[in-house]
Amino acid sequence: MNLDKLLTKGQILWLTHIGALIPLAWLLYEDYTPLASLLNEDFTSGLSVNPIQDWTLRTGKPALVLLILSLSCTPLNVVLGWRNIIPARKWLGLYAFAYAAVHFYIFIGEDYGFQWIYIWQDVGTKLYIIVGFSALLILLPLALTSSKGWMRRLGKMWKKLHQWVYVAGVLAVFHYIWVVKADYREPIAWGILLGIFLLVRIPVVRKRIARWRSKLRGPAAPRPRRSPA
C-alpha cells in the first residue's frame, strides 16, 4: 500500500495533530466531572480513586507512543517509500515532549508537591526517575531547536544533535519497563519496535533495503531520446 497516494502531507499533519491531542482531551473530559456531567447525565468519572496516578500514567504512555511514532517516520520512508509522513516527524516529537513535560510536572508538582527533599531522597532509590528525567532533558534541546531557523543556524550540528532522540527513546522504554514492575510485555514490545527502527538506520542495512526496493520496482524505463532538430 502506497500511503502517499492515499493521503497528502497536509492531511497526514492534520491527522497527527488530532491523534496526538485525543489522549489529553479524553483525560480532561474524564477528569473534569462537572462538564462531563452536563454532556452526559449518566457520566461517571473514568479516573480511579487516585487521579494523580491516572494523570501520571496517561501522560507518560502517550509521550512514549508519540516518541516511537516520530522515530518510525524515517524507517517507514526507507522501507516503504512513504515520503509524505516525514513532515509529521517533527510534530510527533514535539507532542511527545509536551506530554513528557506534563508527565514530569505531575510527578514533581502534584505527586510530591515540589518537596525537593523527598524527591531527592527517592532519586537514589528509584532508578526510573533518573532515566525518565534524562530522557526529558535530551528532548528539551531537540524541541527548542526543531524550527527551520535553528536548522540553518546549527548547520551540520543540527542533525548530530537530533540523533540523540534515539537515546531518549531507549531511555523512555527503560523508564516504562521499570515503572510497570510486573507485566513487561507491552514496554518490551515497544522496545523491540524501537530496536527495529534503529536497525533500519544502520547504513549497511539501509543500503540493502534500498537495493531490495529497487529490485521490486524492476529496471527503470529508458528515457525517450530527443529527435535531432
PASEBA-1860 file (N, C-alpha, C; in nm, 3 decimals):
! residues 229
1> MNLDKLLT> 0.084/-0.120/0.000/0.000/0.000/0.000/0.088/0.125/0.000 ~ 0.060/0.214/-0.092/0.136/0.339/-0.101/0.057/0.449/-0.030 ~ 0.103/0.485/0.089/0.032/0.586/0.168/0.032/0.721/0.099 ~ 0.137/0.750/0.023/0.148/0.880/-0.044/0.034/0.903/-0.144 ~ -0.020/0.793/-0.199/-0.130/0.806/-0.295/-0.265/0.826/-0.224 ~ -0.271/0.787/-0.098/-0.395/0.797/-0.022/-0.409/0.930/0.051 ~ -0.298/0.979/0.107/-0.302/1.099/0.190/-0.192/1.196/0.150 ~ -0.225/1.324/0.148/-0.125/1.427/0.122/-0.050/1.459/0.251
9> KGQILWLT> 0.056/1.537/0.239/0.131/1.578/0.358/0.042/1.658/0.453 ~ -0.040/1.746/0.397/-0.128/1.826/0.481/-0.229/1.741/0.557 ~ -0.286/1.641/0.491/-0.383/1.553/0.556/-0.318/1.471/0.667 ~ -0.196/1.426/0.642/-0.124/1.350/0.745/-0.094/1.438/0.865 ~ -0.059/1.564/0.840/-0.033/1.656/0.951/-0.159/1.680/1.034 ~ -0.274/1.697/0.967/-0.399/1.715/1.039/-0.430/1.593/1.125 ~ -0.412/1.474/1.071/-0.435/1.351/1.147/-0.338/1.340/1.264 ~ -0.216/1.389/1.243/-0.115/1.388/1.350/-0.159/1.476/1.466
17> HIGALIPL> -0.202/1.598/1.435/-0.246/1.690/1.541/-0.367/1.635/1.616 ~ -0.464/1.587/1.541/-0.587/1.535/1.605/-0.556/1.413/1.690 ~ -0.480/1.319/1.633/-0.448/1.197/1.706/-0.365/1.222/1.831 ~ -0.273/1.319/1.822/-0.187/1.348/1.937/-0.263/1.415/2.051 ~ -0.367/1.489/2.018/-0.442/1.562/2.120/-0.556/1.480/2.182 ~ -0.595/1.372/2.117/-0.706/1.290/2.167/-0.681/1.237/2.309 ~ -0.563/1.180/2.341/-0.543/1.130/2.479/-0.559/1.238/2.586 ~ -0.508/1.358/2.558/-0.520/1.468/2.655/-0.664/1.515/2.666
25> AWLLYEDY> -0.732/1.527/2.552/-0.872/1.572/2.553/-0.960/1.473/2.629 ~ -0.938/1.345/2.607/-1.018/1.243/2.675/-0.990/1.241/2.825 ~ -0.863/1.262/2.861/-0.826/1.266/3.002/-0.890/1.385/3.071 ~ -0.889/1.501/3.006/-0.954/1.619/3.062/-1.104/1.598/3.075 ~ -1.164/1.535/2.976/-1.308/1.507/2.980/-1.344/1.419/3.099 ~ -1.263/1.315/3.121/-1.291/1.223/3.231/-1.261/1.284/3.367 ~ -1.164/1.375/3.369/-1.125/1.434/3.497/-1.219/1.546/3.540 ~ -1.266/1.625/3.444/-1.350/1.740/3.478/-1.496/1.695/3.482
33> TPLASLLN> -1.534/1.636/3.593/-1.665/1.573/3.608/-1.783/1.668/3.585 ~ -1.783/1.792/3.635/-1.900/1.879/3.613/-1.933/1.900/3.467 ~ -1.830/1.927/3.384/-1.853/1.947/3.242/-1.903/1.818/3.178 ~ -1.840/1.706/3.213/-1.881/1.578/3.156/-2.023/1.543/3.196 ~ -2.064/1.580/3.316/-2.199/1.551/3.362/-2.302/1.629/3.283 ~ -2.267/1.753/3.242/-2.359/1.832/3.161/-2.379/1.770/3.024 ~ -2.272/1.711/2.970/-2.280/1.649/2.839/-2.345/1.512/2.844 ~ -2.333/1.447/2.957/-2.386/1.312/2.971/-2.436/1.293/3.113
41> EDFTSGLS> -2.568/1.282/3.130/-2.626/1.272/3.264/-2.583/1.144/3.336 ~ -2.555/1.040/3.261/-2.516/0.913/3.321/-2.364/0.900/3.338 ~ -2.296/1.016/3.327/-2.149/1.013/3.330/-2.097/0.971/3.467 ~ -2.001/0.883/3.468/-1.925/0.851/3.588/-1.777/0.868/3.554 ~ -1.704/0.928/3.644/-1.564/0.960/3.617/-1.487/0.835/3.577 ~ -1.407/0.850/3.472/-1.325/0.738/3.427/-1.196/0.725/3.505 ~ -1.169/0.820/3.595/-1.047/0.813/3.674/-1.070/0.729/3.799 ~ -0.963/0.676/3.853/-0.972/0.592/3.972/-0.974/0.679/4.097
49> VNPIQDWT> -0.964/0.614/4.212/-0.961/0.688/4.338/-0.828/0.763/4.355 ~ -0.732/0.734/4.268/-0.602/0.802/4.270/-0.584/0.876/4.138 ~ -0.648/0.993/4.121/-0.641/1.064/3.992/-0.500/1.111/3.956 ~ -0.417/1.139/4.055/-0.280/1.182/4.025/-0.204/1.070/3.955 ~ -0.222/0.948/4.003/-0.157/0.835/3.937/-0.211/0.815/3.796 ~ -0.342/0.836/3.780/-0.402/0.825/3.646/-0.340/0.926/3.551 ~ -0.328/1.050/3.596/-0.269/1.154/3.514/-0.123/1.122/3.481 ~ -0.052/1.069/3.578/0.089/1.035/3.556/0.103/0.927/3.448
57> LRTGKPAL> 0.023/0.822/3.460/0.033/0.712/3.365/-0.020/0.751/3.227 ~ -0.127/0.829/3.226/-0.193/0.859/3.099/-0.135/0.980/3.028 ~ -0.032/1.037/3.082/0.050/1.134/3.007/0.186/1.073/2.971 ~ 0.233/0.979/3.054/0.361/0.914/3.026/0.353/0.821/2.906 ~ 0.246/0.743/2.898/0.234/0.647/2.787/0.219/0.717/2.653 ~ 0.132/0.820/2.639/0.128/0.891/2.510/0.262/0.952/2.472 ~ 0.339/0.997/2.573/0.471/1.053/2.542/0.558/0.947/2.476 ~ 0.557/0.825/2.530/0.637/0.717/2.472/0.586/0.679/2.334
65> VLLILSLS> 0.456/0.663/2.321/0.398/0.621/2.193/0.427/0.723/2.083 ~ 0.408/0.850/2.113/0.432/0.955/2.014/0.581/0.964/1.979 ~ 0.667/0.941/2.078/0.810/0.944/2.050/0.849/0.829/1.957 ~ 0.796/0.709/1.983/0.824/0.595/1.896/0.769/0.619/1.756 ~ 0.650/0.677/1.748/0.592/0.708/1.617/0.678/0.808/1.540 ~ 0.733/0.907/1.611/0.820/1.004/1.544/0.945/0.937/1.489 ~ 0.994/0.837/1.563/1.112/0.764/1.519/1.081/0.663/1.409 ~ 0.952/0.637/1.385/0.915/0.542/1.280/0.909/0.607/1.142
73> CTPLNVVL> 0.904/0.739/1.137/0.881/0.806/1.008/0.993/0.780/0.908 ~ 1.116/0.797/0.950/1.228/0.774/0.858/1.239/0.628/0.816 ~ 1.233/0.531/0.909/1.237/0.390/0.864/1.124/0.353/0.770 ~ 1.004/0.404/0.793/0.892/0.373/0.704/0.915/0.433/0.565 ~ 0.979/0.548/0.562/1.013/0.608/0.434/1.119/0.524/0.362 ~ 1.217/0.474/0.440/1.324/0.394/0.381/1.270/0.262/0.326 ~ 1.186/0.196/0.406/1.139/0.062/0.370/1.025/0.067/0.269 ~ 0.929/0.157/0.292/0.806/0.158/0.211/0.796/0.278/0.116
81> GWRNIIPA> 0.887/0.373/0.131/0.883/0.489/0.042/0.773/0.588/0.075 ~ 0.730/0.593/0.201/0.624/0.686/0.242/0.686/0.822/0.274 ~ 0.702/0.907/0.175/0.766/1.036/0.196/0.676/1.138/0.264 ~ 0.546/1.124/0.245/0.453/1.224/0.298/0.444/1.224/0.451 ~ 0.496/1.120/0.516/0.491/1.117/0.662/0.609/1.190/0.726 ~ 0.710/1.225/0.647/0.829/1.288/0.703/0.798/1.420/0.776 ~ 0.714/1.510/0.722/0.684/1.634/0.796/0.617/1.609/0.931 ~ 0.549/1.495/0.946/0.482/1.465/1.074/0.583/1.429/1.182
89> RKWLGLYA> 0.704/1.395/1.143/0.806/1.351/1.239/0.833/1.458/1.344 ~ 0.848/1.582/1.299/0.875/1.691/1.394/0.761/1.710/1.493 ~ 0.638/1.710/1.442/0.524/1.735/1.529/0.500/1.620/1.626 ~ 0.523/1.499/1.583/0.511/1.386/1.675/0.613/1.398/1.788 ~ 0.733/1.441/1.754/0.836/1.461/1.857/0.800/1.574/1.953 ~ 0.745/1.683/1.900/0.705/1.795/1.985/0.591/1.757/2.078 ~ 0.494/1.683/2.027/0.385/1.638/2.113/0.437/1.540/2.219 ~ 0.532/1.455/2.181/0.592/1.363/2.278/0.658/1.440/2.391
97> FAYAAVHF> 0.731/1.546/2.355/0.796/1.628/2.458/0.692/1.697/2.546 ~ 0.583/1.746/2.486/0.479/1.815/2.563/0.416/1.720/2.665 ~ 0.384/1.599/2.622/0.327/1.501/2.715/0.429/1.464/2.824 ~ 0.556/1.451/2.785/0.660/1.418/2.883/0.676/1.530/2.985 ~ 0.666/1.655/2.939/0.678/1.770/3.030/0.561/1.772/3.129 ~ 0.439/1.747/3.080/0.322/1.740/3.169/0.338/1.624/3.266 ~ 0.385/1.512/3.216/0.410/1.392/3.297/0.507/1.425/3.411 ~ 0.614/1.498/3.379/0.714/1.534/3.480/0.657/1.633/3.581
105> YIFIGEDY> 0.579/1.731/3.532/0.519/1.829/3.622/0.425/1.762/3.723 ~ 0.344/1.667/3.675/0.250/1.599/3.764/0.328/1.522/3.871 ~ 0.440/1.464/3.830/0.521/1.385/3.924/0.579/1.472/4.035 ~ 0.642/1.584/3.996/0.708/1.666/4.099/0.614/1.766/4.164 ~ 0.510/1.810/4.090/0.422/1.913/4.142/0.301/1.859/4.215 ~ 0.230/1.766/4.149/0.107/1.714/4.208/0.133/1.597/4.303 ~ 0.225/1.511/4.265/0.253/1.394/4.348/0.339/1.430/4.468 ~ 0.448/1.504/4.445/0.541/1.538/4.553/0.521/1.680/4.607
113> GFQWIYIW> 0.437/1.758/4.542/0.411/1.894/4.589/0.536/1.982/4.592 ~ 0.628/1.958/4.499/0.755/2.033/4.489/0.837/2.023/4.618 ~ 0.822/1.914/4.689/0.904/1.888/4.809/1.035/1.826/4.765 ~ 1.130/1.913/4.734/1.254/1.866/4.671/1.333/1.772/4.760 ~ 1.320/1.783/4.890/1.392/1.694/4.981/1.347/1.549/4.959 ~ 1.214/1.528/4.951/1.161/1.393/4.932/1.190/1.343/4.791 ~ 1.186/1.435/4.694/1.218/1.395/4.557/1.362/1.347/4.550 ~ 1.453/1.421/4.611/1.595/1.386/4.608/1.620/1.253/4.679
121> QDVGTKLY> 1.546/1.228/4.787/1.561/1.101/4.858/1.520/0.983/4.772 ~ 1.414/1.002/4.693/1.366/0.893/4.609/1.450/0.872/4.484 ~ 1.521/0.976/4.441/1.604/0.963/4.322/1.709/0.854/4.341 ~ 1.764/0.844/4.461/1.868/0.745/4.487/1.817/0.602/4.493 ~ 1.687/0.586/4.519/1.632/0.450/4.533/1.547/0.408/4.413 ~ 1.505/0.502/4.330/1.419/0.471/4.217/1.490/0.513/4.087 ~ 1.553/0.416/4.022/1.633/0.445/3.902/1.546/0.498/3.789 ~ 1.419/0.460/3.784/1.334/0.504/3.674/1.317/0.656/3.673
129> IIVGFSAL> 1.333/0.720/3.789/1.325/0.868/3.795/1.441/0.929/3.718 ~ 1.562/0.877/3.743/1.682/0.929/3.676/1.672/0.907/3.526 ~ 1.630/0.787/3.486/1.621/0.753/3.344/1.517/0.839/3.274 ~ 1.399/0.853/3.337/1.294/0.935/3.276/1.333/1.081/3.266 ~ 1.394/1.133/3.370/1.437/1.274/3.369/1.547/1.296/3.265 ~ 1.635/1.198/3.248/1.741/1.209/3.147/1.679/1.215/3.006 ~ 1.576/1.133/2.982/1.509/1.136/2.852/1.445/1.273/2.828 ~ 1.384/1.329/2.931/1.321/1.462/2.918/1.427/1.569/2.890
137> LILLPLAL> 1.540/1.562/2.957/1.648/1.659/2.934/1.701/1.652/2.792 ~ 1.705/1.532/2.735/1.750/1.517/2.596/1.648/1.577/2.501 ~ 1.521/1.555/2.529/1.416/1.605/2.440/1.404/1.757/2.444 ~ 1.442/1.818/2.556/1.427/1.963/2.570/1.501/2.042/2.462 ~ 1.634/2.024/2.444/1.702/2.099/2.338/1.655/2.062/2.199 ~ 1.609/1.938/2.180/1.558/1.897/2.050/1.429/1.971/2.017 ~ 1.344/1.988/2.117/1.219/2.062/2.097/1.247/2.210/2.071 ~ 1.343/2.266/2.143/1.375/2.408/2.128/1.440/2.440/1.993
145> TSSKGWMR> 1.507/2.341/1.934/1.579/2.364/1.807/1.511/2.294/1.690 ~ 1.380/2.272/1.700/1.310/2.197/1.594/1.271/2.283/1.474 ~ 1.286/2.415/1.485/1.243/2.503/1.376/1.347/2.507/1.264 ~ 1.303/2.553/1.147/1.394/2.565/1.033/1.503/2.670/1.060 ~ 1.469/2.772/1.139/1.568/2.873/1.172/1.685/2.813/1.247 ~ 1.657/2.729/1.345/1.764/2.664/1.420/1.839/2.564/1.333 ~ 1.769/2.503/1.239/1.835/2.411/1.148/1.941/2.484/1.065 ~ 1.908/2.606/1.021/2.005/2.686/0.944/2.119/2.732/1.034
153> RLGKMWKK> 2.087/2.773/1.157/2.192/2.824/1.247/2.293/2.715/1.285 ~ 2.244/2.597/1.314/2.331/2.490/1.360/2.401/2.415/1.247 ~ 2.345/2.421/1.126/2.408/2.354/1.013/2.419/2.204/1.033 ~ 2.542/2.151/1.014/2.563/2.006/1.027/2.543/1.959/1.171 ~ 2.564/2.048/1.267/2.547/2.009/1.407/2.401/1.977/1.441 ~ 2.308/2.034/1.363/2.165/2.011/1.391/2.131/1.863/1.380 ~ 2.178/1.799/1.275/2.149/1.657/1.255/2.212/1.572/1.365 ~ 2.335/1.604/1.403/2.402/1.530/1.510/2.328/1.546/1.642
161> LHQWVYVA> 2.282/1.669/1.668/2.208/1.693/1.792/2.079/1.613/1.796 ~ 2.007/1.612/1.685/1.876/1.547/1.683/1.885/1.395/1.671 ~ 2.004/1.341/1.650/2.020/1.197/1.656/2.011/1.145/1.799 ~ 2.022/1.237/1.895/2.008/1.199/2.035/1.866/1.156/2.068 ~ 1.771/1.179/1.977/1.634/1.139/2.002/1.624/0.987/2.019 ~ 1.714/0.913/1.954/1.712/0.768/1.970/1.757/0.728/2.110 ~ 1.851/0.802/2.167/1.891/0.777/2.306/1.773/0.804/2.399 ~ 1.701/0.913/2.372/1.583/0.944/2.451/1.479/0.834/2.440
169> GVLAVFHY> 1.463/0.778/2.320/1.369/0.668/2.301/1.406/0.545/2.382 ~ 1.534/0.510/2.381/1.580/0.395/2.459/1.558/0.417/2.608 ~ 1.592/0.538/2.656/1.572/0.570/2.797/1.424/0.567/2.834 ~ 1.338/0.615/2.744/1.195/0.615/2.770/1.141/0.473/2.783 ~ 1.190/0.382/2.700/1.147/0.242/2.707/1.189/0.181/2.840 ~ 1.315/0.204/2.882/1.361/0.150/3.010/1.284/0.213/3.126 ~ 1.253/0.341/3.115/1.171/0.408/3.217/1.036/0.337/3.231 ~ 0.975/0.305/3.120/0.845/0.238/3.120/0.856/0.097/3.180
177> IWVVKADY> 0.963/0.025/3.144/0.983/-0.110/3.196/0.995/-0.108/3.348 ~ 1.074/-0.014/3.401/1.095/-0.010/3.546/0.974/0.046/3.621 ~ 0.888/0.119/3.553/0.770/0.174/3.618/0.663/0.065/3.636 ~ 0.642/-0.018/3.533/0.533/-0.116/3.540/0.558/-0.224/3.645 ~ 0.684/-0.267/3.661/0.727/-0.357/3.769/0.668/-0.498/3.763 ~ 0.572/-0.523/3.677/0.508/-0.655/3.676/0.497/-0.710/3.534 ~ 0.400/-0.660/3.458/0.376/-0.710/3.323/0.463/-0.631/3.225 ~ 0.572/-0.693/3.181/0.669/-0.624/3.097/0.641/-0.639/2.947
185> REPIAWGI> 0.533/-0.709/2.912/0.512/-0.740/2.771/0.496/-0.615/2.684 ~ 0.415/-0.520/2.727/0.393/-0.401/2.644/0.518/-0.316/2.630 ~ 0.587/-0.279/2.741/0.710/-0.199/2.722/0.817/-0.270/2.641 ~ 0.826/-0.403/2.656/0.925/-0.478/2.577/0.887/-0.475/2.430 ~ 0.756/-0.481/2.401/0.710/-0.473/2.261/0.750/-0.339/2.200 ~ 0.733/-0.232/2.274/0.775/-0.100/2.226/0.927/-0.096/2.208 ~ 0.999/-0.162/2.299/1.144/-0.166/2.287/1.190/-0.241/2.163 ~ 1.123/-0.352/2.131/1.156/-0.428/2.010/1.129/-0.344/1.885
193> LLGIFLLV> 1.016/-0.273/1.887/0.982/-0.187/1.774/1.087/-0.079/1.755 ~ 1.130/-0.018/1.866/1.235/0.083/1.859/1.365/0.023/1.806 ~ 1.395/-0.100/1.850/1.516/-0.166/1.802/1.514/-0.188/1.652 ~ 1.396/-0.222/1.597/1.383/-0.240/1.451/1.408/-0.108/1.380 ~ 1.353/0.001/1.434/1.374/0.132/1.372/1.522/0.171/1.376 ~ 1.589/0.139/1.486/1.732/0.168/1.496/1.811/0.084/1.396 ~ 1.769/-0.039/1.377/1.837/-0.129/1.282/1.829/-0.075/1.140 ~ 1.713/-0.021/1.103/1.695/0.034/0.968/1.785/0.155/0.947
201> RIPVVRKR> 1.819/0.225/1.056/1.905/0.344/1.044/2.051/0.311/1.015 ~ 2.092/0.185/1.040/2.231/0.146/1.015/2.258/0.155/0.865 ~ 2.366/0.225/0.823/2.392/0.247/0.680/2.391/0.120/0.596 ~ 2.454/0.011/0.645/2.460/-0.112/0.567/2.320/-0.169/0.544 ~ 2.239/-0.170/0.650/2.102/-0.221/0.639/2.020/-0.131/0.547 ~ 2.041/-0.001/0.560/1.966/0.094/0.477/1.996/0.074/0.329 ~ 2.123/0.049/0.296/2.161/0.028/0.157/2.100/-0.101/0.102 ~ 2.098/-0.206/0.185/2.040/-0.333/0.139/1.890/-0.319/0.116
209> IARWRSKL> 1.823/-0.242/0.201/1.680/-0.217/0.182/1.657/-0.139/0.053 ~ 1.745/-0.043/0.025/1.733/0.036/-0.098/1.749/-0.054/-0.221 ~ 1.845/-0.149/-0.215/1.863/-0.244/-0.327/1.741/-0.332/-0.342 ~ 1.686/-0.378/-0.230/1.567/-0.464/-0.233/1.448/-0.391/-0.295 ~ 1.432/-0.264/-0.261/1.322/-0.186/-0.317/1.341/-0.163/-0.466 ~ 1.466/-0.139/-0.507/1.492/-0.117/-0.650/1.465/-0.244/-0.731 ~ 1.494/-0.363/-0.672/1.466/-0.489/-0.742/1.316/-0.510/-0.755 ~ 1.240/-0.474/-0.651/1.095/-0.489/-0.657/1.034/-0.399/-0.764
217> RGPAAPRP> 1.091/-0.279/-0.778/1.038/-0.186/-0.879/1.073/-0.230/-1.020 ~ 1.183/-0.308/-1.031/1.225/-0.352/-1.164/1.311/-0.246/-1.231 ~ 1.366/-0.275/-1.347/1.451/-0.179/-1.417/1.373/-0.055/-1.458 ~ 1.437/0.057/-1.445/1.373/0.184/-1.481/1.352/0.191/-1.632 ~ 1.241/0.249/-1.671/1.211/0.263/-1.814/1.308/0.363/-1.878 ~ 1.361/0.329/-1.996/1.458/0.419/-2.062/1.389/0.550/-2.102 ~ 1.462/0.657/-2.087/1.409/0.788/-2.126/1.404/0.800/-2.279 ~ 1.299/0.857/-2.329/1.293/0.873/-2.477/1.397/0.973/-2.526
225> RRSPA> 1.461/0.937/-2.635/1.564/1.025/-2.691/1.500/1.136/-2.771 ~ 1.562/1.248/-2.762/1.513/1.361/-2.840/1.557/1.346/-2.985 ~ 1.465/1.373/-3.072/1.498/1.366/-3.216/1.583/1.485/-3.253 ~ 1.679/1.468/-3.340/1.764/1.581/-3.380/1.684/1.688/-3.450 ~ 1.717/1.809/-3.419/1.643/1.922/-3.479/1.671/1.929/-3.628
END
